[in-house]
Amino acid sequence: MLLSEGQMSDYKGAALMLDALPKAKALLGDRGYDAAWFRKALADRNITACIPSKKNRKVQIQHDPVLYRQRHKIENMFGRLKDWRRIHTRYDRCAHTFMSAICIAATVIFWLNQ
């Protein structure tokens, strides 16, 4: 897991995580991850990129809309984590403590949903 500054663009953060990606069939991402070099890096790892093209791309690249609709589950998870005030406002200055708070919140959320 990578903790980056809040102002970092999505695809720059993805470049830092590229070597740590697990084996997968597809990667779901929003328009912020639409970059030719990122798509090529995923293709080199035999991962299908399910990323819609940016509006300003001259040649639009098709994506699987049925698979892309599953992305709401990821967004819901971030929304639930941000229900926790400590995580939403990032009270913790130390990255290790902040990551620990995220893990505790995720564990409680998982436990409550069972």
N, CA, C and O atoms as a Tinker XYZ file with bonds, in Angstrom:
   456  protein
     1  N      0.844000   -1.165000    0.000000    73     2
     2  CA     0.000000    0.000000    0.000000    64     1     3
     3  C      0.898000    1.239000    0.000000    63     2     4     5
     4  O      1.941000    1.269000    0.652000    81     3
     5  N      0.480000    2.225000   -0.723000    73     3     6
     6  CA     1.264000    3.448000   -0.864000    64     5     7
     7  C      0.473000    4.627000   -0.335000    63     6     8     9
     8  O     -0.698000    4.808000   -0.671000    81     7
     9  N      1.118000    5.417000    0.487000    73     7    10
    10  CA     0.512000    6.634000    1.000000    64     9    11
    11  C      1.243000    7.804000    0.368000    63    10    12    13
    12  O      2.427000    8.015000    0.627000    81    11
    13  N      0.538000    8.567000   -0.462000    73    11    14
    14  CA     1.161000    9.699000   -1.152000    64    13    15
    15  C      0.529000   10.997000   -0.667000    63    14    16    17
    16  O     -0.496000   10.990000    0.015000    81    15
    17  N      1.153000   12.099000   -1.026000    73    15    18
    18  CA     0.567000   13.380000   -0.635000    64    17    19
    19  C     -0.752000   13.593000   -1.367000    63    18    20    21
    20  O     -0.981000   13.022000   -2.433000    81    19
    21  N     -1.595000   14.403000   -0.797000    73    19    22
    22  CA    -2.935000   14.598000   -1.329000    64    21    23
    23  C     -2.984000   15.279000   -2.679000    63    22    24    25
    24  O     -3.961000   15.116000   -3.410000    81    23
    25  N     -1.959000   16.037000   -3.032000    73    23    26
    26  CA    -1.973000   16.782000   -4.282000    64    25    27
    27  C     -1.325000   16.028000   -5.435000    63    26    28    29
    28  O     -1.271000   16.549000   -6.548000    81    27
    29  N     -0.833000   14.815000   -5.199000    73    27    30
    30  CA    -0.182000   14.044000   -6.259000    64    29    31
    31  C     -1.226000   13.534000   -7.254000    63    30    32    33
    32  O     -2.294000   13.063000   -6.863000    81    31
    33  N     -0.904000   13.634000   -8.532000    73    31    34
    34  CA    -1.846000   13.153000   -9.541000    64    33    35
    35  C     -1.903000   11.630000   -9.502000    63    34    36    37
    36  O     -0.975000   10.971000   -9.032000    81    35
    37  N     -3.004000   11.086000  -10.002000    73    35    38
    38  CA    -3.229000    9.649000   -9.917000    64    37    39
    39  C     -2.174000    8.840000  -10.652000    63    38    40    41
    40  O     -1.656000    7.860000  -10.115000    81    39
    41  N     -1.856000    9.238000  -11.866000    73    39    42
    42  CA    -0.943000    8.395000  -12.627000    64    41    43
    43  C      0.497000    8.482000  -12.134000    63    42    44    45
    44  O      1.274000    7.559000  -12.376000    81    43
    45  N      0.879000    9.561000  -11.450000    73    43    46
    46  CA     2.210000    9.615000  -10.835000    64    45    47
    47  C      2.281000    8.664000   -9.644000    63    46    48    49
    48  O      3.306000    8.019000   -9.424000    81    47
    49  N      1.204000    8.575000   -8.883000    73    47    50
    50  CA     1.144000    7.604000   -7.793000    64    49    51
    51  C      1.141000    6.181000   -8.318000    63    50    52    53
    52  O      1.714000    5.284000   -7.700000    81    51
    53  N      0.496000    5.971000   -9.459000    73    51    54
    54  CA     0.464000    4.642000  -10.069000    64    53    55
    55  C      1.862000    4.222000  -10.523000    63    54    56    57
    56  O      2.203000    3.041000  -10.463000    81    55
    57  N      2.659000    5.167000  -10.969000    73    55    58
    58  CA     4.024000    4.855000  -11.394000    64    57    59
    59  C      4.846000    4.329000  -10.223000    63    58    60    61
    60  O      5.697000    3.457000  -10.397000    81    59
    61  N      4.591000    4.858000   -9.036000    73    59    62
    62  CA     5.312000    4.394000   -7.859000    64    61    63
    63  C      4.878000    2.994000   -7.437000    63    62    64    65
    64  O      5.675000    2.245000   -6.872000    81    63
    65  N      3.632000    2.636000   -7.703000    73    63    66
    66  CA     3.104000    1.341000   -7.297000    64    65    67
    67  C      3.228000    0.254000   -8.357000    63    66    68    69
    68  O      2.899000   -0.902000   -8.089000    81    67
    69  N      3.683000    0.591000   -9.525000    73    67    70
    70  CA     3.651000   -0.336000  -10.650000    64    69    71
    71  C      4.368000   -1.650000  -10.358000    63    70    72    73
    72  O      3.876000   -2.713000  -10.738000    81    71
    73  N      5.503000   -1.601000   -9.700000    73    71    74
    74  CA     6.253000   -2.827000   -9.418000    64    73    75
    75  C      5.588000   -3.683000   -8.356000    63    74    76    77
    76  O      5.857000   -4.882000   -8.277000    81    75
    77  N      4.732000   -3.101000   -7.544000    73    75    78
    78  CA     4.093000   -3.831000   -6.450000    64    77    79
    79  C      2.710000   -4.376000   -6.825000    63    78    80    81
    80  O      2.043000   -4.988000   -5.990000    81    79
    81  N      2.274000   -4.160000   -8.065000    73    79    82
    82  CA     0.956000   -4.658000   -8.466000    64    81    83
    83  C      0.921000   -6.177000   -8.422000    63    82    84    85
    84  O      1.840000   -6.829000   -8.917000    81    83
    85  N     -0.125000   -6.751000   -7.837000    73    83    86
    86  CA    -0.243000   -8.221000   -7.841000    64    85    87
    87  C     -0.705000   -8.715000   -9.209000    63    86    88    89
    88  O     -1.124000   -7.926000  -10.057000    81    87
    89  N     -0.624000  -10.012000   -9.410000    73    87    90
    90  CA    -1.117000  -10.581000  -10.661000    64    89    91
    91  C     -2.628000  -10.390000  -10.709000    63    90    92    93
    92  O     -3.336000  -10.693000   -9.749000    81    91
    93  N     -3.104000   -9.890000  -11.824000    73    91    94
    94  CA    -4.534000   -9.628000  -11.977000    64    93    95
    95  C     -4.903000   -9.723000  -13.442000    63    94    96    97
    96  O     -4.040000   -9.636000  -14.315000    81    95
    97  N     -6.178000   -9.900000  -13.710000    73    95    98
    98  CA    -6.661000   -9.935000  -15.084000    64    97    99
    99  C     -6.951000   -8.538000  -15.597000    63    98   100   101
   100  O     -6.715000   -8.237000  -16.767000    81    99
   101  N     -7.467000   -7.679000  -14.715000    73    99   102
   102  CA    -7.860000   -6.337000  -15.134000    64   101   103
   103  C     -7.578000   -5.338000  -14.027000    63   102   104   105
   104  O     -7.508000   -5.696000  -12.851000    81   103
   105  N     -7.420000   -4.090000  -14.416000    73   103   106
   106  CA    -7.257000   -2.997000  -13.467000    64   105   107
   107  C     -8.337000   -1.968000  -13.748000    63   106   108   109
   108  O     -8.439000   -1.456000  -14.863000    81   107
   109  N     -9.146000   -1.665000  -12.737000    73   107   110
   110  CA   -10.188000   -0.659000  -12.867000    64   109   111
   111  C     -9.633000    0.676000  -12.396000    63   110   112   113
   112  O     -9.052000    0.764000  -11.314000    81   111
   113  N     -9.807000    1.695000  -13.192000    73   111   114
   114  CA    -9.329000    3.018000  -12.806000    64   113   115
   115  C    -10.184000    4.095000  -13.446000    63   114   116   117
   116  O    -10.857000    3.859000  -14.450000    81   115
   117  N    -10.151000    5.275000  -12.856000    73   115   118
   118  CA   -10.915000    6.379000  -13.439000    64   117   119
   119  C    -10.056000    7.111000  -14.474000    63   118   120   121
   120  O     -8.939000    6.689000  -14.775000    81   119
   121  N    -10.574000    8.183000  -15.001000    73   119   122
   122  CA    -9.892000    8.905000  -16.079000    64   121   123
   123  C     -8.525000    9.445000  -15.673000    63   122   124   125
   124  O     -7.683000    9.706000  -16.531000    81   123
   125  N     -8.302000    9.612000  -14.389000    73   123   126
   126  CA    -7.020000   10.116000  -13.911000    64   125   127
   127  C     -5.860000    9.183000  -14.209000    63   126   128   129
   128  O     -4.707000    9.612000  -14.215000    81   127
   129  N     -6.150000    7.913000  -14.456000    73   127   130
   130  CA    -5.113000    6.927000  -14.759000    64   129   131
   131  C     -4.899000    6.730000  -16.256000    63   130   132   133
   132  O     -4.123000    5.863000  -16.659000    81   131
   133  N     -5.567000    7.511000  -17.071000    73   131   134
   134  CA    -5.456000    7.373000  -18.523000    64   133   135
   135  C     -4.167000    8.017000  -19.020000    63   134   136   137
   136  O     -4.093000    9.231000  -19.209000    81   135
   137  N     -3.158000    7.182000  -19.226000    73   135   138
   138  CA    -1.880000    7.617000  -19.790000    64   137   139
   139  C     -1.357000    6.473000  -20.647000    63   138   140   141
   140  O     -1.473000    5.309000  -20.266000    81   139
   141  N     -0.792000    6.790000  -21.782000    73   139   142
   142  CA    -0.317000    5.756000  -22.702000    64   141   143
   143  C      0.756000    4.886000  -22.059000    63   142   144   145
   144  O      0.745000    3.667000  -22.230000    81   143
   145  N      1.686000    5.496000  -21.317000    73   143   146
   146  CA     2.758000    4.711000  -20.706000    64   145   147
   147  C      2.203000    3.762000  -19.645000    63   146   148   149
   148  O      2.725000    2.662000  -19.467000    81   147
   149  N      1.135000    4.185000  -18.930000    73   147   150
   150  CA     0.553000    3.327000  -17.901000    64   149   151
   151  C     -0.185000    2.157000  -18.542000    63   150   152   153
   152  O     -0.092000    1.024000  -18.069000    81   151
   153  N     -0.910000    2.429000  -19.605000    73   151   154
   154  CA    -1.591000    1.347000  -20.325000    64   153   155
   155  C     -0.588000    0.341000  -20.891000    63   154   156   157
   156  O     -0.828000   -0.866000  -20.858000    81   155
   157  N      0.535000    0.843000  -21.409000    73   155   158
   158  CA     1.568000   -0.053000  -21.952000    64   157   159
   159  C      2.195000   -0.890000  -20.845000    63   158   160   161
   160  O      2.443000   -2.080000  -21.036000    81   159
   161  N      2.454000   -0.281000  -19.690000    73   159   162
   162  CA     3.039000   -1.017000  -18.562000    64   161   163
   163  C      2.084000   -2.118000  -18.084000    63   162   164   165
   164  O      2.529000   -3.204000  -17.712000    81   163
   165  N      0.785000   -1.845000  -18.093000    73   163   166
   166  CA    -0.191000   -2.870000  -17.721000    64   165   167
   167  C     -0.240000   -3.971000  -18.765000    63   166   168   169
   168  O     -0.320000   -5.150000  -18.418000    81   167
   169  N     -0.194000   -3.603000  -20.035000    73   167   170
   170  CA    -0.216000   -4.597000  -21.110000    64   169   171
   171  C      1.023000   -5.487000  -21.045000    63   170   172   173
   172  O      0.936000   -6.682000  -21.328000    81   171
   173  N      2.173000   -4.925000  -20.677000    73   171   174
   174  CA     3.391000   -5.727000  -20.529000    64   173   175
   175  C      3.250000   -6.769000  -19.434000    63   174   176   177
   176  O      3.908000   -7.809000  -19.475000    81   175
   177  N      2.396000   -6.499000  -18.454000    73   175   178
   178  CA     2.152000   -7.441000  -17.354000    64   177   179
   179  C      0.909000   -8.300000  -17.612000    63   178   180   181
   180  O      0.450000   -9.003000  -16.712000    81   179
   181  N      0.370000   -8.248000  -18.812000    73   179   182
   182  CA    -0.831000   -8.986000  -19.205000    64   181   183
   183  C     -2.039000   -8.618000  -18.339000    63   182   184   185
   184  O     -2.840000   -9.478000  -17.975000    81   183
   185  N     -2.156000   -7.343000  -18.021000    73   183   186
   186  CA    -3.298000   -6.834000  -17.264000    64   185   187
   187  C     -4.118000   -5.950000  -18.201000    63   186   188   189
   188  O     -3.587000   -5.027000  -18.819000    81   187
   189  N     -5.400000   -6.236000  -18.299000    73   187   190
   190  CA    -6.292000   -5.438000  -19.135000    64   189   191
   191  C     -6.642000   -4.149000  -18.401000    63   190   192   193
   192  O     -7.070000   -4.183000  -17.248000    81   191
   193  N     -6.463000   -3.033000  -19.059000    73   191   194
   194  CA    -6.782000   -1.735000  -18.461000    64   193   195
   195  C     -8.244000   -1.398000  -18.743000    63   194   196   197
   196  O     -8.636000   -1.238000  -19.899000    81   195
   197  N     -9.034000   -1.292000  -17.703000    73   195   198
   198  CA   -10.432000   -0.864000  -17.833000    64   197   199
   199  C    -10.498000    0.574000  -17.331000    63   198   200   201
   200  O    -10.979000    0.852000  -16.232000    81   199
   201  N    -10.001000    1.471000  -18.165000    73   199   202
   202  CA    -9.886000    2.881000  -17.827000    64   201   203
   203  C    -10.522000    3.685000  -18.953000    63   202   204   205
   204  O    -10.090000    3.567000  -20.100000    81   203
   205  N    -11.531000    4.496000  -18.665000    73   203   206
   206  CA   -12.097000    5.322000  -19.732000    64   205   207
   207  C    -11.101000    6.390000  -20.174000    63   206   208   209
   208  O    -10.274000    6.850000  -19.386000    81   207
   209  N    -11.187000    6.767000  -21.410000    73   207   210
   210  CA   -10.275000    7.776000  -21.957000    64   209   211
   211  C    -10.623000    9.156000  -21.433000    63   210   212   213
   212  O    -11.779000    9.449000  -21.128000    81   211
   213  N     -9.601000   10.000000  -21.334000    73   211   214
   214  CA    -9.837000   11.390000  -20.957000    64   213   215
   215  C    -10.626000   12.069000  -22.072000    63   214   216   217
   216  O    -10.586000   11.644000  -23.226000    81   215
   217  N    -11.321000   13.099000  -21.720000    73   215   218
   218  CA   -12.145000   13.815000  -22.701000    64   217   219
   219  C    -11.297000   14.451000  -23.803000    63   218   220   221
   220  O    -11.755000   14.580000  -24.938000    81   219
   221  N    -10.061000   14.851000  -23.476000    73   219   222
   222  CA    -9.233000   15.548000  -24.457000    64   221   223
   223  C     -8.359000   14.614000  -25.288000    63   222   224   225
   224  O     -7.550000   15.091000  -26.083000    81   223
   225  N     -8.495000   13.305000  -25.130000    73   223   226
   226  CA    -7.732000   12.356000  -25.938000    64   225   227
   227  C     -8.245000   12.393000  -27.368000    63   226   228   229
   228  O     -9.452000   12.318000  -27.598000    81   227
   229  N     -7.336000   12.508000  -28.328000    73   227   230
   230  CA    -7.752000   12.616000  -29.738000    64   229   231
   231  C     -8.410000   11.338000  -30.225000    63   230   232   233
   232  O     -9.450000   11.388000  -30.881000    81   231
   233  N     -7.812000   10.185000  -29.909000    73   231   234
   234  CA    -8.386000    8.893000  -30.282000    64   233   235
   235  C     -8.853000    8.213000  -28.998000    63   234   236   237
   236  O     -8.043000    7.788000  -28.174000    81   235
   237  N    -10.164000    8.119000  -28.843000    73   235   238
   238  CA   -10.733000    7.518000  -27.640000    64   237   239
   239  C    -10.458000    6.014000  -27.619000    63   238   240   241
   240  O    -10.577000    5.344000  -28.644000    81   239
   241  N    -10.092000    5.491000  -26.457000    73   239   242
   242  CA    -9.819000    4.062000  -26.292000    64   241   243
   243  C    -11.026000    3.438000  -25.606000    63   242   244   245
   244  O    -11.501000    3.940000  -24.587000    81   243
   245  N    -11.513000    2.353000  -26.165000    73   243   246
   246  CA   -12.689000    1.686000  -25.625000    64   245   247
   247  C    -12.347000    0.957000  -24.330000    63   246   248   249
   248  O    -11.220000    0.496000  -24.149000    81   247
   249  N    -13.321000    0.854000  -23.434000    73   247   250
   250  CA   -13.190000    0.090000  -22.200000    64   249   251
   251  C    -14.458000   -0.726000  -22.003000    63   250   252   253
   252  O    -15.466000   -0.472000  -22.662000    81   251
   253  N    -14.419000   -1.691000  -21.114000    73   251   254
   254  CA   -15.567000   -2.551000  -20.847000    64   253   255
   255  C    -16.506000   -1.847000  -19.864000    63   254   256   257
   256  O    -16.193000   -1.773000  -18.675000    81   255
   257  N    -17.642000   -1.333000  -20.324000    73   255   258
   258  CA   -18.534000   -0.585000  -19.421000    64   257   259
   259  C    -19.169000   -1.460000  -18.344000    63   258   260   261
   260  O    -19.472000   -0.971000  -17.256000    81   259
   261  N    -19.374000   -2.743000  -18.628000    73   259   262
   262  CA   -19.964000   -3.645000  -17.629000    64   261   263
   263  C    -18.984000   -3.845000  -16.471000    63   262   264   265
   264  O    -19.376000   -3.784000  -15.306000    81   263
   265  N    -17.731000   -4.080000  -16.788000    73   263   266
   266  CA   -16.710000   -4.240000  -15.752000    64   265   267
   267  C    -16.472000   -2.922000  -15.017000    63   266   268   269
   268  O    -16.254000   -2.918000  -13.805000    81   267
   269  N    -16.512000   -1.819000  -15.734000    73   267   270
   270  CA   -16.248000   -0.517000  -15.132000    64   269   271
   271  C    -17.300000   -0.152000  -14.083000    63   270   272   273
   272  O    -17.001000    0.568000  -13.131000    81   271
   273  N    -18.531000   -0.646000  -14.253000    73   271   274
   274  CA   -19.588000   -0.357000  -13.291000    64   273   275
   275  C    -19.289000   -0.944000  -11.911000    63   274   276   277
   276  O    -19.863000   -0.508000  -10.913000    81   275
   277  N    -18.395000   -1.926000  -11.853000    73   275   278
   278  CA   -18.028000   -2.518000  -10.566000    64   277   279
   279  C    -17.155000   -1.584000   -9.738000    63   278   280   281
   280  O    -16.923000   -1.843000   -8.557000    81   279
   281  N    -16.668000   -0.501000  -10.341000    73   279   282
   282  CA   -15.796000    0.432000   -9.652000    64   281   283
   283  C    -16.495000    1.136000   -8.489000    63   282   284   285
   284  O    -15.834000    1.670000   -7.599000    81   283
   285  N    -17.812000    1.137000   -8.496000    73   283   286
   286  CA   -18.537000    1.790000   -7.398000    64   285   287
   287  C    -18.230000    1.135000   -6.056000    63   286   288   289
   288  O    -18.319000    1.788000   -5.017000    81   287
   289  N    -17.872000   -0.141000   -6.065000    73   287   290
   290  CA   -17.535000   -0.825000   -4.817000    64   289   291
   291  C    -16.269000   -0.234000   -4.199000    63   290   292   293
   292  O    -16.158000   -0.126000   -2.978000    81   291
   293  N    -15.331000    0.141000   -5.037000    73   291   294
   294  CA   -14.100000    0.773000   -4.557000    64   293   295
   295  C    -14.426000    2.149000   -3.989000    63   294   296   297
   296  O    -13.940000    2.509000   -2.917000    81   295
   297  N    -15.236000    2.914000   -4.694000    73   295   298
   298  CA   -15.615000    4.249000   -4.230000    64   297   299
   299  C    -16.396000    4.180000   -2.926000    63   298   300   301
   300  O    -16.218000    5.027000   -2.051000    81   299
   301  N    -17.267000    3.169000   -2.787000    73   299   302
   302  CA   -18.017000    2.996000   -1.542000    64   301   303
   303  C    -17.080000    2.723000   -0.372000    63   302   304   305
   304  O    -17.310000    3.207000    0.736000    81   303
   305  N    -16.022000    1.947000   -0.615000    73   303   306
   306  CA   -15.067000    1.641000    0.439000    64   305   307
   307  C    -14.368000    2.908000    0.920000    63   306   308   309
   308  O    -14.213000    3.105000    2.125000    81   307
   309  N    -13.943000    3.771000   -0.003000    73   307   310
   310  CA   -13.316000    5.031000    0.390000    64   309   311
   311  C    -14.314000    5.930000    1.122000    63   310   312   313
   312  O    -13.946000    6.625000    2.069000    81   311
   313  N    -15.553000    5.917000    0.693000    73   311   314
   314  CA   -16.576000    6.706000    1.363000    64   313   315
   315  C    -16.796000    6.255000    2.797000    63   314   316   317
   316  O    -16.957000    7.081000    3.695000    81   315
   317  N    -16.804000    4.947000    3.012000    73   315   318
   318  CA   -16.966000    4.433000    4.373000    64   317   319
   319  C    -15.769000    4.756000    5.242000    63   318   320   321
   320  O    -15.926000    5.066000    6.423000    81   319
   321  N    -14.579000    4.688000    4.678000    73   319   322
   322  CA   -13.386000    5.051000    5.461000    64   321   323
   323  C    -13.424000    6.524000    5.857000    63   322   324   325
   324  O    -12.993000    6.892000    6.950000    81   323
   325  N    -13.938000    7.356000    4.970000    73   323   326
   326  CA   -13.979000    8.791000    5.262000    64   325   327
   327  C    -15.098000    9.160000    6.236000    63   326   328   329
   328  O    -15.192000   10.313000    6.657000    81   327
   329  N    -15.945000    8.196000    6.600000    73   327   330
   330  CA   -16.909000    8.431000    7.672000    64   329   331
   331  C    -16.197000    8.569000    9.013000    63   330   332   333
   332  O    -16.739000    9.150000    9.954000    81   331
   333  N    -15.000000    8.040000    9.094000    73   331   334
   334  CA   -14.201000    8.132000   10.308000    64   333   335
   335  C    -13.492000    9.480000   10.293000    63   334   336   337
   336  O    -12.668000    9.744000    9.417000    81   335
   337  N    -13.812000   10.326000   11.256000    73   335   338
   338  CA   -13.288000   11.688000   11.289000    64   337   339
   339  C    -11.765000   11.729000   11.306000    63   338   340   341
   340  O    -11.163000   12.570000   10.639000    81   339
   341  N    -11.145000   10.844000   12.052000    73   339   342
   342  CA    -9.689000   10.813000   12.169000    64   341   343
   343  C     -9.039000   10.591000   10.804000    63   342   344   345
   344  O     -7.989000   11.167000   10.516000    81   343
   345  N     -9.654000    9.764000    9.968000    73   343   346
   346  CA    -9.102000    9.474000    8.645000    64   345   347
   347  C     -9.451000   10.593000    7.674000    63   346   348   349
   348  O     -8.611000   11.017000    6.881000    81   347
   349  N    -10.680000   11.067000    7.735000    73   347   350
   350  CA   -11.133000   12.098000    6.802000    64   349   351
   351  C    -10.308000   13.380000    6.918000    63   350   352   353
   352  O     -9.948000   13.985000    5.908000    81   351
   353  N    -10.011000   13.790000    8.149000    73   351   354
   354  CA    -9.276000   15.040000    8.349000    64   353   355
   355  C     -7.779000   14.825000    8.511000    63   354   356   357
   356  O     -7.023000   15.790000    8.620000    81   355
   357  N     -7.352000   13.591000    8.528000    73   355   358
   358  CA    -5.936000   13.201000    8.652000    64   357   359
   359  C     -5.257000   13.892000    9.829000    63   358   360   361
   360  O     -4.344000   14.700000    9.663000    81   359
   361  N     -5.732000   13.549000   11.018000    73   359   362
   362  CA    -5.148000   14.106000   12.236000    64   361   363
   363  C     -3.720000   13.613000   12.457000    63   362   364   365
   364  O     -2.890000   14.343000   12.998000    81   363
   365  N     -3.434000   12.398000   12.049000    73   363   366
   366  CA    -2.125000   11.806000   12.293000    64   365   367
   367  C     -1.093000   12.374000   11.337000    63   366   368   369
   368  O     -1.300000   12.377000   10.123000    81   367
   369  N      0.001000   12.848000   11.868000    73   367   370
   370  CA     1.082000   13.390000   11.033000    64   369   371
   371  C      1.992000   12.285000   10.518000    63   370   372   373
   372  O      2.534000   12.377000    9.416000    81   371
   373  N      2.153000   11.252000   11.313000    73   371   374
   374  CA     3.042000   10.143000   10.944000    64   373   375
   375  C      2.293000    9.192000    9.998000    63   374   376   377
   376  O      1.165000    8.791000   10.284000    81   375
   377  N      2.911000    8.843000    8.895000    73   375   378
   378  CA     2.274000    7.963000    7.907000    64   377   379
   379  C      1.966000    6.590000    8.508000    63   378   380   381
   380  O      0.942000    5.987000    8.189000    81   379
   381  N      2.843000    6.103000    9.366000    73   379   382
   382  CA     2.640000    4.794000    9.983000    64   381   383
   383  C      1.386000    4.802000   10.875000    63   382   384   385
   384  O      0.600000    3.855000   10.845000    81   383
   385  N      1.204000    5.847000   11.652000    73   383   386
   386  CA     0.037000    5.955000   12.515000    64   385   387
   387  C     -1.238000    6.122000   11.691000    63   386   388   389
   388  O     -2.274000    5.548000   12.026000    81   387
   389  N     -1.165000    6.898000   10.627000    73   387   390
   390  CA    -2.319000    7.090000    9.749000    64   389   391
   391  C     -2.717000    5.770000    9.088000    63   390   392   393
   392  O     -3.904000    5.454000    9.004000    81   391
   393  N     -1.738000    5.002000    8.622000    73   391   394
   394  CA    -2.022000    3.706000    8.001000    64   393   395
   395  C     -2.615000    2.741000    9.026000    63   394   396   397
   396  O     -3.488000    1.941000    8.692000    81   395
   397  N     -2.147000    2.813000   10.263000    73   395   398
   398  CA    -2.705000    1.975000   11.324000    64   397   399
   399  C     -4.167000    2.324000   11.574000    63   398   400   401
   400  O     -4.989000    1.430000   11.771000    81   399
   401  N     -4.502000    3.613000   11.568000    73   399   402
   402  CA    -5.887000    4.038000   11.750000    64   401   403
   403  C     -6.769000    3.531000   10.611000    63   402   404   405
   404  O     -7.912000    3.135000   10.839000    81   403
   405  N     -6.246000    3.543000    9.400000    73   403   406
   406  CA    -7.002000    3.013000    8.254000    64   405   407
   407  C     -7.261000    1.520000    8.428000    63   406   408   409
   408  O     -8.363000    1.042000    8.159000    81   407
   409  N     -6.248000    0.786000    8.876000    73   407   410
   410  CA    -6.410000   -0.661000    9.077000    64   409   411
   411  C     -7.439000   -0.966000   10.160000    63   410   412   413
   412  O     -8.252000   -1.878000   10.007000    81   411
   413  N     -7.407000   -0.207000   11.249000    73   411   414
   414  CA    -8.395000   -0.409000   12.312000    64   413   415
   415  C     -9.796000   -0.092000   11.799000    63   414   416   417
   416  O    -10.731000   -0.852000   12.053000    81   415
   417  N     -9.951000    1.004000   11.090000    73   415   418
   418  CA   -11.260000    1.379000   10.548000    64   417   419
   419  C    -11.765000    0.321000    9.564000    63   418   420   421
   420  O    -12.940000   -0.044000    9.596000    81   419
   421  N    -10.891000   -0.168000    8.697000    73   419   422
   422  CA   -11.297000   -1.184000    7.716000    64   421   423
   423  C    -11.720000   -2.474000    8.419000    63   422   424   425
   424  O    -12.666000   -3.134000    7.988000    81   423
   425  N    -11.025000   -2.834000    9.494000    73   423   426
   426  CA   -11.380000   -4.039000   10.249000    64   425   427
   427  C    -12.749000   -3.888000   10.897000    63   426   428   429
   428  O    -13.562000   -4.811000   10.847000    81   427
   429  N    -13.009000   -2.748000   11.496000    73   427   430
   430  CA   -14.314000   -2.519000   12.149000    64   429   431
   431  C    -15.427000   -2.488000   11.103000    63   430   432   433
   432  O    -16.495000   -3.061000   11.318000    81   431
   433  N    -15.185000   -1.829000    9.985000    73   431   434
   434  CA   -16.202000   -1.773000    8.918000    64   433   435
   435  C    -16.512000   -3.173000    8.415000    63   434   436   437
   436  O    -17.676000   -3.518000    8.209000    81   435
   437  N    -15.474000   -3.985000    8.215000    73   435   438
   438  CA   -15.679000   -5.368000    7.758000    64   437   439
   439  C    -16.454000   -6.160000    8.798000    63   438   440   441
   440  O    -17.368000   -6.912000    8.460000    81   439
   441  N    -16.091000   -5.994000   10.056000    73   439   442
   442  CA   -16.734000   -6.730000   11.153000    64   441   443
   443  C    -18.214000   -6.348000   11.280000    63   442   444   445
   444  O    -19.060000   -7.211000   11.513000    81   443
   445  N    -18.526000   -5.059000   11.129000    73   443   446
   446  CA   -19.910000   -4.614000   11.252000    64   445   447
   447  C    -20.786000   -5.081000   10.101000    63   446   448   449
   448  O    -21.998000   -5.216000   10.267000    81   447
   449  N    -20.200000   -5.329000    8.944000    73   447   450
   450  CA   -20.982000   -5.730000    7.778000    64   449   451
   451  C    -21.262000   -7.222000    7.726000    63   450   452   453
   452  O    -21.932000   -7.689000    6.805000    81   451
   453  N    -20.768000   -7.971000    8.689000    73   451   454
   454  CA   -21.018000   -9.422000    8.657000    64   453   455
   455  C    -22.265000   -9.796000    9.368000    63   454   456
   456  O    -22.610000  -10.976000    9.429000    81   455
